[in-house]
Structures are given as structure tokens and as C-alpha cells.
Amino acid sequence: MLEMRPDCERCGTDLPAEAPGAFICSFECTFCAECSDSLDDRCPNCSGELMDRPTRAKALHAKNPPSVVRKFHPSTSSG
């Protein structure tokens, strides 16, 4: 099951699990659409392809909660 990380690693934009607009690589590094475009759909961490992340219906969050661990760190951001 996907972690459904809550934010863009590059700019910190919120990326709710139930909303479209998140892009992930095979390691689940997560980026918003704008950052994914800026990165030419390539993950800066592993060079993997960034793909649309599927959404998770909000009704399923209680049983299968998305991650709350934020990956954005302003001091290390390359954005």
C-alpha cells in the first residue's frame, strides 16, 4: 500500500491523499505537479520517472490512513 505522503519534497505544498496533483517515483518520493514539471518528470533523488500518484478516497482514511510524516525540509530544499 502506498504511504500517500502529505507534501511535496521540493516546495512543501500540501498534497492530500484524496486529491489529484501528486507525482511519485518507484520509491514514493513525492512532488507536486509544478515541481514535477520543473524536474522534467525525473526524481532528483533516484533519477526515476515521476508518475501520477493515485488518489485514496477519504472514506478509506480511517482504515488505511495516509502518512503524516512531512518530507519537505526548507534548509535542504533545492527548489
PDB file of N, CA, C and O in Angstrom:
ATOM      1  N   MET A   1       0.852  -1.170   0.000  1.00  0.00           N
ATOM      2  CA  MET A   1       0.000   0.000   0.000  1.00  0.00           C
ATOM      3  C   MET A   1       0.902   1.239   0.000  1.00  0.00           C
ATOM      4  O   MET A   1       1.914   1.279   0.699  1.00  0.00           O
ATOM      5  N   LEU A   2       0.526   2.243  -0.787  1.00  0.00           N
ATOM      6  CA  LEU A   2       1.285   3.491  -0.850  1.00  0.00           C
ATOM      7  C   LEU A   2       1.196   4.267   0.455  1.00  0.00           C
ATOM      8  O   LEU A   2       0.167   4.254   1.129  1.00  0.00           O
ATOM      9  N   GLU A   3       2.289   4.945   0.803  1.00  0.00           N
ATOM     10  CA  GLU A   3       2.305   5.794   2.002  1.00  0.00           C
ATOM     11  C   GLU A   3       1.379   7.000   1.876  1.00  0.00           C
ATOM     12  O   GLU A   3       0.789   7.444   2.861  1.00  0.00           O
ATOM     13  N   MET A   4       1.257   7.516   0.682  1.00  0.00           N
ATOM     14  CA  MET A   4       0.460   8.730   0.441  1.00  0.00           C
ATOM     15  C   MET A   4       1.035   9.893   1.259  1.00  0.00           C
ATOM     16  O   MET A   4       0.354  10.463   2.111  1.00  0.00           O
ATOM     17  N   ARG A   5       2.275  10.228   0.990  1.00  0.00           N
ATOM     18  CA  ARG A   5       2.966  11.300   1.711  1.00  0.00           C
ATOM     19  C   ARG A   5       2.219  12.617   1.558  1.00  0.00           C
ATOM     20  O   ARG A   5       1.646  12.891   0.503  1.00  0.00           O
ATOM     21  N   PRO A   6       2.224  13.434   2.613  1.00  0.00           N
ATOM     22  CA  PRO A   6       1.356  14.604   2.662  1.00  0.00           C
ATOM     23  C   PRO A   6       1.868  15.888   2.017  1.00  0.00           C
ATOM     24  O   PRO A   6       1.152  16.889   1.986  1.00  0.00           O
ATOM     25  N   ASP A   7       3.110  15.873   1.497  1.00  0.00           N
ATOM     26  CA  ASP A   7       3.652  17.136   0.983  1.00  0.00           C
ATOM     27  C   ASP A   7       4.664  16.906  -0.129  1.00  0.00           C
ATOM     28  O   ASP A   7       5.185  15.806  -0.315  1.00  0.00           O
ATOM     29  N   CYS A   8       4.926  17.994  -0.867  1.00  0.00           N
ATOM     30  CA  CYS A   8       5.942  17.983  -1.915  1.00  0.00           C
ATOM     31  C   CYS A   8       7.311  18.091  -1.244  1.00  0.00           C
ATOM     32  O   CYS A   8       7.537  18.981  -0.424  1.00  0.00           O
ATOM     33  N   GLU A   9       8.209  17.195  -1.591  1.00  0.00           N
ATOM     34  CA  GLU A   9       9.550  17.204  -1.007  1.00  0.00           C
ATOM     35  C   GLU A   9      10.356  18.436  -1.411  1.00  0.00           C
ATOM     36  O   GLU A   9      11.287  18.828  -0.707  1.00  0.00           O
ATOM     37  N   ARG A  10      10.004  19.041  -2.532  1.00  0.00           N
ATOM     38  CA  ARG A  10      10.788  20.156  -3.058  1.00  0.00           C
ATOM     39  C   ARG A  10      10.309  21.514  -2.563  1.00  0.00           C
ATOM     40  O   ARG A  10      11.131  22.377  -2.256  1.00  0.00           O
ATOM     41  N   CYS A  11       8.987  21.724  -2.478  1.00  0.00           N
ATOM     42  CA  CYS A  11       8.471  23.049  -2.114  1.00  0.00           C
ATOM     43  C   CYS A  11       7.577  23.053  -0.879  1.00  0.00           C
ATOM     44  O   CYS A  11       7.245  24.119  -0.362  1.00  0.00           O
ATOM     45  N   GLY A  12       7.184  21.878  -0.401  1.00  0.00           N
ATOM     46  CA  GLY A  12       6.371  21.790   0.801  1.00  0.00           C
ATOM     47  C   GLY A  12       4.876  21.918   0.594  1.00  0.00           C
ATOM     48  O   GLY A  12       4.126  21.900   1.570  1.00  0.00           O
ATOM     49  N   THR A  13       4.418  22.045  -0.636  1.00  0.00           N
ATOM     50  CA  THR A  13       2.982  22.146  -0.917  1.00  0.00           C
ATOM     51  C   THR A  13       2.245  20.938  -0.345  1.00  0.00           C
ATOM     52  O   THR A  13       2.709  19.805  -0.470  1.00  0.00           O
ATOM     53  N   ASP A  14       1.101  21.184   0.279  1.00  0.00           N
ATOM     54  CA  ASP A  14       0.265  20.097   0.786  1.00  0.00           C
ATOM     55  C   ASP A  14      -0.280  19.274  -0.371  1.00  0.00           C
ATOM     56  O   ASP A  14      -0.720  19.822  -1.381  1.00  0.00           O
ATOM     57  N   LEU A  15      -0.248  17.961  -0.216  1.00  0.00           N
ATOM     58  CA  LEU A  15      -0.740  17.034  -1.236  1.00  0.00           C
ATOM     59  C   LEU A  15      -1.655  16.006  -0.566  1.00  0.00           C
ATOM     60  O   LEU A  15      -1.222  14.892  -0.272  1.00  0.00           O
ATOM     61  N   PRO A  16      -2.914  16.372  -0.323  1.00  0.00           N
ATOM     62  CA  PRO A  16      -3.838  15.449   0.339  1.00  0.00           C
ATOM     63  C   PRO A  16      -4.000  14.152  -0.460  1.00  0.00           C
ATOM     64  O   PRO A  16      -4.020  14.159  -1.691  1.00  0.00           O
ATOM     65  N   ALA A  17      -4.114  13.058   0.263  1.00  0.00           N
ATOM     66  CA  ALA A  17      -4.227  11.735  -0.375  1.00  0.00           C
ATOM     67  C   ALA A  17      -5.448  11.615  -1.272  1.00  0.00           C
ATOM     68  O   ALA A  17      -5.430  10.873  -2.255  1.00  0.00           O
ATOM     69  N   GLU A  18      -6.513  12.344  -0.937  1.00  0.00           N
ATOM     70  CA  GLU A  18      -7.747  12.236  -1.717  1.00  0.00           C
ATOM     71  C   GLU A  18      -7.779  13.167  -2.927  1.00  0.00           C
ATOM     72  O   GLU A  18      -8.740  13.143  -3.697  1.00  0.00           O
ATOM     73  N   ALA A  19      -6.746  13.983  -3.103  1.00  0.00           N
ATOM     74  CA  ALA A  19      -6.724  14.962  -4.191  1.00  0.00           C
ATOM     75  C   ALA A  19      -5.723  14.574  -5.278  1.00  0.00           C
ATOM     76  O   ALA A  19      -4.669  14.015  -4.976  1.00  0.00           O
ATOM     77  N   PRO A  20      -6.044  14.865  -6.532  1.00  0.00           N
ATOM     78  CA  PRO A  20      -5.073  14.631  -7.603  1.00  0.00           C
ATOM     79  C   PRO A  20      -3.969  15.684  -7.539  1.00  0.00           C
ATOM     80  O   PRO A  20      -4.074  16.652  -6.786  1.00  0.00           O
ATOM     81  N   GLY A  21      -2.928  15.498  -8.317  1.00  0.00           N
ATOM     82  CA  GLY A  21      -1.881  16.507  -8.425  1.00  0.00           C
ATOM     83  C   GLY A  21      -0.555  16.131  -7.806  1.00  0.00           C
ATOM     84  O   GLY A  21       0.369  16.944  -7.799  1.00  0.00           O
ATOM     85  N   ALA A  22      -0.434  14.916  -7.282  1.00  0.00           N
ATOM     86  CA  ALA A  22       0.833  14.459  -6.726  1.00  0.00           C
ATOM     87  C   ALA A  22       1.507  13.513  -7.717  1.00  0.00           C
ATOM     88  O   ALA A  22       0.844  12.776  -8.447  1.00  0.00           O
ATOM     89  N   PHE A  23       2.824  13.551  -7.726  1.00  0.00           N
ATOM     90  CA  PHE A  23       3.615  12.696  -8.603  1.00  0.00           C
ATOM     91  C   PHE A  23       4.644  11.965  -7.757  1.00  0.00           C
ATOM     92  O   PHE A  23       5.256  12.553  -6.866  1.00  0.00           O
ATOM     93  N   ILE A  24       4.837  10.660  -8.044  1.00  0.00           N
ATOM     94  CA  ILE A  24       5.757   9.841  -7.263  1.00  0.00           C
ATOM     95  C   ILE A  24       6.675   9.034  -8.171  1.00  0.00           C
ATOM     96  O   ILE A  24       6.354   8.757  -9.327  1.00  0.00           O
ATOM     97  N   CYS A  25       7.844   8.659  -7.608  1.00  0.00           N
ATOM     98  CA  CYS A  25       8.735   7.714  -8.285  1.00  0.00           C
ATOM     99  C   CYS A  25       8.513   6.342  -7.660  1.00  0.00           C
ATOM    100  O   CYS A  25       7.622   6.194  -6.824  1.00  0.00           O
ATOM    101  N   SER A  26       9.284   5.348  -8.035  1.00  0.00           N
ATOM    102  CA  SER A  26       9.087   3.994  -7.506  1.00  0.00           C
ATOM    103  C   SER A  26       9.451   3.879  -6.027  1.00  0.00           C
ATOM    104  O   SER A  26       9.080   2.899  -5.382  1.00  0.00           O
ATOM    105  N   PHE A  27      10.170   4.858  -5.479  1.00  0.00           N
ATOM    106  CA  PHE A  27      10.488   4.876  -4.052  1.00  0.00           C
ATOM    107  C   PHE A  27       9.512   5.746  -3.268  1.00  0.00           C
ATOM    108  O   PHE A  27       9.687   5.954  -2.067  1.00  0.00           O
ATOM    109  N   GLU A  28       8.489   6.252  -3.944  1.00  0.00           N
ATOM    110  CA  GLU A  28       7.452   7.107  -3.373  1.00  0.00           C
ATOM    111  C   GLU A  28       7.938   8.504  -2.994  1.00  0.00           C
ATOM    112  O   GLU A  28       7.273   9.187  -2.216  1.00  0.00           O
ATOM    113  N   CYS A  29       9.071   8.942  -3.521  1.00  0.00           N
ATOM    114  CA  CYS A  29       9.430  10.351  -3.384  1.00  0.00           C
ATOM    115  C   CYS A  29       8.264  11.102  -4.018  1.00  0.00           C
ATOM    116  O   CYS A  29       7.772  10.707  -5.075  1.00  0.00           O
ATOM    117  N   THR A  30       7.825  12.171  -3.384  1.00  0.00           N
ATOM    118  CA  THR A  30       6.560  12.796  -3.758  1.00  0.00           C
ATOM    119  C   THR A  30       6.746  14.272  -4.082  1.00  0.00           C
ATOM    120  O   THR A  30       7.392  15.006  -3.333  1.00  0.00           O
ATOM    121  N   PHE A  31       6.174  14.701  -5.204  1.00  0.00           N
ATOM    122  CA  PHE A  31       6.308  16.072  -5.679  1.00  0.00           C
ATOM    123  C   PHE A  31       4.974  16.580  -6.215  1.00  0.00           C
ATOM    124  O   PHE A  31       4.151  15.802  -6.696  1.00  0.00           O
ATOM    125  N   CYS A  32       4.771  17.887  -6.129  1.00  0.00           N
ATOM    126  CA  CYS A  32       3.567  18.500  -6.703  1.00  0.00           C
ATOM    127  C   CYS A  32       3.734  18.580  -8.223  1.00  0.00           C
ATOM    128  O   CYS A  32       4.825  18.356  -8.746  1.00  0.00           O
ATOM    129  N   ALA A  33       2.660  18.896  -8.916  1.00  0.00           N
ATOM    130  CA  ALA A  33       2.690  18.962 -10.383  1.00  0.00           C
ATOM    131  C   ALA A  33       3.680  20.002 -10.879  1.00  0.00           C
ATOM    132  O   ALA A  33       4.412  19.749 -11.835  1.00  0.00           O
ATOM    133  N   GLU A  34       3.715  21.175 -10.240  1.00  0.00           N
ATOM    134  CA  GLU A  34       4.626  22.233 -10.678  1.00  0.00           C
ATOM    135  C   GLU A  34       6.088  21.806 -10.534  1.00  0.00           C
ATOM    136  O   GLU A  34       6.888  22.024 -11.444  1.00  0.00           O
ATOM    137  N   CYS A  35       6.436  21.209  -9.413  1.00  0.00           N
ATOM    138  CA  CYS A  35       7.809  20.761  -9.224  1.00  0.00           C
ATOM    139  C   CYS A  35       8.144  19.600 -10.155  1.00  0.00           C
ATOM    140  O   CYS A  35       9.250  19.533 -10.691  1.00  0.00           O
ATOM    141  N   SER A  36       7.193  18.687 -10.348  1.00  0.00           N
ATOM    142  CA  SER A  36       7.415  17.580 -11.269  1.00  0.00           C
ATOM    143  C   SER A  36       7.714  18.102 -12.675  1.00  0.00           C
ATOM    144  O   SER A  36       8.619  17.605 -13.345  1.00  0.00           O
ATOM    145  N   ASP A  37       6.954  19.101 -13.115  1.00  0.00           N
ATOM    146  CA  ASP A  37       7.218  19.721 -14.424  1.00  0.00           C
ATOM    147  C   ASP A  37       8.608  20.346 -14.455  1.00  0.00           C
ATOM    148  O   ASP A  37       9.346  20.184 -15.427  1.00  0.00           O
ATOM    149  N   SER A  38       8.962  21.061 -13.387  1.00  0.00           N
ATOM    150  CA  SER A  38      10.282  21.705 -13.313  1.00  0.00           C
ATOM    151  C   SER A  38      11.417  20.687 -13.342  1.00  0.00           C
ATOM    152  O   SER A  38      12.509  20.973 -13.834  1.00  0.00           O
ATOM    153  N   LEU A  39      11.151  19.517 -12.818  1.00  0.00           N
ATOM    154  CA  LEU A  39      12.152  18.451 -12.776  1.00  0.00           C
ATOM    155  C   LEU A  39      12.119  17.575 -14.030  1.00  0.00           C
ATOM    156  O   LEU A  39      12.810  16.559 -14.100  1.00  0.00           O
ATOM    157  N   ASP A  40      11.326  17.967 -15.008  1.00  0.00           N
ATOM    158  CA  ASP A  40      11.162  17.207 -16.255  1.00  0.00           C
ATOM    159  C   ASP A  40      10.731  15.769 -15.961  1.00  0.00           C
ATOM    160  O   ASP A  40      11.177  14.827 -16.615  1.00  0.00           O
ATOM    161  N   ASP A  41       9.842  15.618 -14.950  1.00  0.00           N
ATOM    162  CA  ASP A  41       9.289  14.320 -14.555  1.00  0.00           C
ATOM    163  C   ASP A  41      10.357  13.289 -14.192  1.00  0.00           C
ATOM    164  O   ASP A  41      10.182  12.095 -14.437  1.00  0.00           O
ATOM    165  N   ARG A  42      11.478  13.759 -13.600  1.00  0.00           N
ATOM    166  CA  ARG A  42      12.549  12.893 -13.121  1.00  0.00           C
ATOM    167  C   ARG A  42      12.789  13.162 -11.644  1.00  0.00           C
ATOM    168  O   ARG A  42      12.926  14.315 -11.238  1.00  0.00           O
ATOM    169  N   CYS A  43      12.841  12.122 -10.850  1.00  0.00           N
ATOM    170  CA  CYS A  43      13.081  12.270  -9.419  1.00  0.00           C
ATOM    171  C   CYS A  43      14.525  12.729  -9.193  1.00  0.00           C
ATOM    172  O   CYS A  43      15.453  12.109  -9.713  1.00  0.00           O
ATOM    173  N   PRO A  44      14.728  13.801  -8.428  1.00  0.00           N
ATOM    174  CA  PRO A  44      16.089  14.270  -8.175  1.00  0.00           C
ATOM    175  C   PRO A  44      16.846  13.362  -7.206  1.00  0.00           C
ATOM    176  O   PRO A  44      18.064  13.481  -7.079  1.00  0.00           O
ATOM    177  N   ASN A  45      16.152  12.470  -6.533  1.00  0.00           N
ATOM    178  CA  ASN A  45      16.793  11.577  -5.566  1.00  0.00           C
ATOM    179  C   ASN A  45      17.337  10.303  -6.209  1.00  0.00           C
ATOM    180  O   ASN A  45      18.435   9.855  -5.880  1.00  0.00           O
ATOM    181  N   CYS A  46      16.558   9.721  -7.134  1.00  0.00           N
ATOM    182  CA  CYS A  46      16.953   8.428  -7.713  1.00  0.00           C
ATOM    183  C   CYS A  46      16.996   8.444  -9.242  1.00  0.00           C
ATOM    184  O   CYS A  46      17.387   7.451  -9.855  1.00  0.00           O
ATOM    185  N   SER A  47      16.602   9.548  -9.859  1.00  0.00           N
ATOM    186  CA  SER A  47      16.530   9.694 -11.320  1.00  0.00           C
ATOM    187  C   SER A  47      15.408   8.869 -11.941  1.00  0.00           C
ATOM    188  O   SER A  47      15.345   8.721 -13.162  1.00  0.00           O
ATOM    189  N   GLY A  48      14.531   8.336 -11.109  1.00  0.00           N
ATOM    190  CA  GLY A  48      13.389   7.574 -11.610  1.00  0.00           C
ATOM    191  C   GLY A  48      12.329   8.484 -12.205  1.00  0.00           C
ATOM    192  O   GLY A  48      12.318   9.691 -11.966  1.00  0.00           O
ATOM    193  N   GLU A  49      11.445   7.888 -12.980  1.00  0.00           N
ATOM    194  CA  GLU A  49      10.359   8.633 -13.610  1.00  0.00           C
ATOM    195  C   GLU A  49       9.296   8.992 -12.581  1.00  0.00           C
ATOM    196  O   GLU A  49       8.899   8.158 -11.767  1.00  0.00           O
ATOM    197  N   LEU A  50       8.840  10.237 -12.622  1.00  0.00           N
ATOM    198  CA  LEU A  50       7.741  10.676 -11.761  1.00  0.00           C
ATOM    199  C   LEU A  50       6.433  10.438 -12.498  1.00  0.00           C
ATOM    200  O   LEU A  50       6.253  10.868 -13.637  1.00  0.00           O
ATOM    201  N   MET A  51       5.523   9.740 -11.821  1.00  0.00           N
ATOM    202  CA  MET A  51       4.234   9.360 -12.395  1.00  0.00           C
ATOM    203  C   MET A  51       3.112   9.907 -11.521  1.00  0.00           C
ATOM    204  O   MET A  51       3.326  10.201 -10.345  1.00  0.00           O
ATOM    205  N   ASP A  52       1.912  10.044 -12.093  1.00  0.00           N
ATOM    206  CA  ASP A  52       0.741  10.452 -11.310  1.00  0.00           C
ATOM    207  C   ASP A  52       0.537   9.484 -10.157  1.00  0.00           C
ATOM    208  O   ASP A  52       0.543   8.268 -10.346  1.00  0.00           O
ATOM    209  N   ARG A  53       0.354  10.037  -8.950  1.00  0.00           N
ATOM    210  CA  ARG A  53       0.021   9.202  -7.801  1.00  0.00           C
ATOM    211  C   ARG A  53      -1.487   9.004  -7.793  1.00  0.00           C
ATOM    212  O   ARG A  53      -2.230   9.969  -7.973  1.00  0.00           O
ATOM    213  N   PRO A  54      -1.957   7.774  -7.589  1.00  0.00           N
ATOM    214  CA  PRO A  54      -3.406   7.583  -7.495  1.00  0.00           C
ATOM    215  C   PRO A  54      -3.937   8.264  -6.236  1.00  0.00           C
ATOM    216  O   PRO A  54      -3.182   8.538  -5.304  1.00  0.00           O
ATOM    217  N   THR A  55      -5.213   8.528  -6.219  1.00  0.00           N
ATOM    218  CA  THR A  55      -5.830   9.130  -5.034  1.00  0.00           C
ATOM    219  C   THR A  55      -6.379   8.025  -4.135  1.00  0.00           C
ATOM    220  O   THR A  55      -6.591   6.894  -4.573  1.00  0.00           O
ATOM    221  N   ARG A  56      -6.605   8.377  -2.867  1.00  0.00           N
ATOM    222  CA  ARG A  56      -7.236   7.455  -1.918  1.00  0.00           C
ATOM    223  C   ARG A  56      -8.497   8.125  -1.400  1.00  0.00           C
ATOM    224  O   ARG A  56      -8.437   9.229  -0.858  1.00  0.00           O
ATOM    225  N   ALA A  57      -9.637   7.467  -1.561  1.00  0.00           N
ATOM    226  CA  ALA A  57     -10.909   8.029  -1.120  1.00  0.00           C
ATOM    227  C   ALA A  57     -10.861   8.362   0.370  1.00  0.00           C
ATOM    228  O   ALA A  57     -10.386   7.570   1.184  1.00  0.00           O
ATOM    229  N   LYS A  58     -11.355   9.536   0.706  1.00  0.00           N
ATOM    230  CA  LYS A  58     -11.342   9.994   2.096  1.00  0.00           C
ATOM    231  C   LYS A  58     -12.048   9.000   3.025  1.00  0.00           C
ATOM    232  O   LYS A  58     -11.671   8.869   4.190  1.00  0.00           O
ATOM    233  N   ALA A  59     -13.053   8.310   2.526  1.00  0.00           N
ATOM    234  CA  ALA A  59     -13.779   7.323   3.332  1.00  0.00           C
ATOM    235  C   ALA A  59     -12.875   6.160   3.765  1.00  0.00           C
ATOM    236  O   ALA A  59     -13.201   5.451   4.718  1.00  0.00           O
ATOM    237  N   LEU A  60     -11.766   5.961   3.090  1.00  0.00           N
ATOM    238  CA  LEU A  60     -10.843   4.873   3.424  1.00  0.00           C
ATOM    239  C   LEU A  60      -9.719   5.301   4.357  1.00  0.00           C
ATOM    240  O   LEU A  60      -8.922   4.460   4.775  1.00  0.00           O
ATOM    241  N   HIS A  61      -9.632   6.581   4.694  1.00  0.00           N
ATOM    242  CA  HIS A  61      -8.535   7.082   5.516  1.00  0.00           C
ATOM    243  C   HIS A  61      -8.518   6.503   6.921  1.00  0.00           C
ATOM    244  O   HIS A  61      -7.439   6.301   7.480  1.00  0.00           O
ATOM    245  N   ALA A  62      -9.675   6.230   7.511  1.00  0.00           N
ATOM    246  CA  ALA A  62      -9.711   5.686   8.874  1.00  0.00           C
ATOM    247  C   ALA A  62      -9.065   4.299   8.929  1.00  0.00           C
ATOM    248  O   ALA A  62      -8.280   4.005   9.830  1.00  0.00           O
ATOM    249  N   LYS A  63      -9.402   3.458   7.962  1.00  0.00           N
ATOM    250  CA  LYS A  63      -8.863   2.097   7.935  1.00  0.00           C
ATOM    251  C   LYS A  63      -7.455   2.043   7.342  1.00  0.00           C
ATOM    252  O   LYS A  63      -6.634   1.226   7.760  1.00  0.00           O
ATOM    253  N   ASN A  64      -7.179   2.906   6.378  1.00  0.00           N
ATOM    254  CA  ASN A  64      -5.881   2.943   5.688  1.00  0.00           C
ATOM    255  C   ASN A  64      -5.379   4.385   5.651  1.00  0.00           C
ATOM    256  O   ASN A  64      -5.435   5.026   4.602  1.00  0.00           O
ATOM    257  N   PRO A  65      -4.889   4.904   6.779  1.00  0.00           N
ATOM    258  CA  PRO A  65      -4.530   6.315   6.857  1.00  0.00           C
ATOM    259  C   PRO A  65      -3.307   6.673   6.013  1.00  0.00           C
ATOM    260  O   PRO A  65      -2.339   5.915   5.957  1.00  0.00           O
ATOM    261  N   PRO A  66      -3.359   7.829   5.362  1.00  0.00           N
ATOM    262  CA  PRO A  66      -2.183   8.313   4.652  1.00  0.00           C
ATOM    263  C   PRO A  66      -1.121   8.738   5.665  1.00  0.00           C
ATOM    264  O   PRO A  66      -1.432   8.988   6.829  1.00  0.00           O
ATOM    265  N   SER A  67       0.104   8.818   5.227  1.00  0.00           N
ATOM    266  CA  SER A  67       1.205   9.240   6.090  1.00  0.00           C
ATOM    267  C   SER A  67       1.005  10.681   6.559  1.00  0.00           C
ATOM    268  O   SER A  67       0.403  11.492   5.855  1.00  0.00           O
ATOM    269  N   VAL A  68       1.501  10.986   7.725  1.00  0.00           N
ATOM    270  CA  VAL A  68       1.500  12.360   8.235  1.00  0.00           C
ATOM    271  C   VAL A  68       2.931  12.886   8.353  1.00  0.00           C
ATOM    272  O   VAL A  68       3.147  14.022   8.775  1.00  0.00           O
ATOM    273  N   VAL A  69       3.903  12.057   7.979  1.00  0.00           N
ATOM    274  CA  VAL A  69       5.311  12.440   8.055  1.00  0.00           C
ATOM    275  C   VAL A  69       5.663  13.305   6.854  1.00  0.00           C
ATOM    276  O   VAL A  69       5.622  12.852   5.711  1.00  0.00           O
ATOM    277  N   ARG A  70       6.011  14.565   7.134  1.00  0.00           N
ATOM    278  CA  ARG A  70       6.358  15.508   6.073  1.00  0.00           C
ATOM    279  C   ARG A  70       7.816  15.319   5.673  1.00  0.00           C
ATOM    280  O   ARG A  70       8.675  15.124   6.534  1.00  0.00           O
ATOM    281  N   LYS A  71       8.099  15.376   4.379  1.00  0.00           N
ATOM    282  CA  LYS A  71       9.449  15.159   3.847  1.00  0.00           C
ATOM    283  C   LYS A  71      10.154  16.453   3.438  1.00  0.00           C
ATOM    284  O   LYS A  71      11.355  16.447   3.169  1.00  0.00           O
ATOM    285  N   PHE A  72       9.410  17.563   3.390  1.00  0.00           N
ATOM    286  CA  PHE A  72       9.995  18.846   2.993  1.00  0.00           C
ATOM    287  C   PHE A  72      10.831  19.408   4.141  1.00  0.00           C
ATOM    288  O   PHE A  72      10.370  19.504   5.278  1.00  0.00           O
ATOM    289  N   HIS A  73      12.059  19.774   3.820  1.00  0.00           N
ATOM    290  CA  HIS A  73      12.950  20.415   4.786  1.00  0.00           C
ATOM    291  C   HIS A  73      13.535  21.659   4.131  1.00  0.00           C
ATOM    292  O   HIS A  73      14.430  21.545   3.293  1.00  0.00           O
ATOM    293  N   PRO A  74      13.045  22.858   4.498  1.00  0.00           N
ATOM    294  CA  PRO A  74      13.468  24.105   3.836  1.00  0.00           C
ATOM    295  C   PRO A  74      14.976  24.283   3.765  1.00  0.00           C
ATOM    296  O   PRO A  74      15.472  24.832   2.782  1.00  0.00           O
ATOM    297  N   SER A  75      15.716  23.844   4.757  1.00  0.00           N
ATOM    298  CA  SER A  75      17.156  24.056   4.771  1.00  0.00           C
ATOM    299  C   SER A  75      17.885  23.219   3.715  1.00  0.00           C
ATOM    300  O   SER A  75      19.016  23.538   3.348  1.00  0.00           O
ATOM    301  N   THR A  76      17.243  22.147   3.224  1.00  0.00           N
ATOM    302  CA  THR A  76      17.889  21.289   2.229  1.00  0.00           C
ATOM    303  C   THR A  76      17.182  21.337   0.877  1.00  0.00           C
ATOM    304  O   THR A  76      17.554  20.608  -0.043  1.00  0.00           O
ATOM    305  N   SER A  77      16.169  22.186   0.751  1.00  0.00           N
ATOM    306  CA  SER A  77      15.386  22.237  -0.487  1.00  0.00           C
ATOM    307  C   SER A  77      16.216  22.809  -1.628  1.00  0.00           C
ATOM    308  O   SER A  77      16.970  23.766  -1.453  1.00  0.00           O
ATOM    309  N   SER A  78      16.059  22.197  -2.807  1.00  0.00           N
ATOM    310  CA  SER A  78      16.714  22.716  -3.999  1.00  0.00           C
ATOM    311  C   SER A  78      15.751  23.507  -4.850  1.00  0.00           C
ATOM    312  O   SER A  78      16.071  23.851  -5.988  1.00  0.00           O
ATOM    313  N   GLY A  79      14.564  23.804  -4.317  1.00  0.00           N
ATOM    314  CA  GLY A  79      13.518  24.493  -5.055  1.00  0.00           C
ATOM    315  C   GLY A  79      13.645  25.912  -4.884  1.00  0.00           C
ATOM    316  O   GLY A  79      12.849  26.674  -5.433  1.00  0.00           O
TER     317      GLY A  79
END
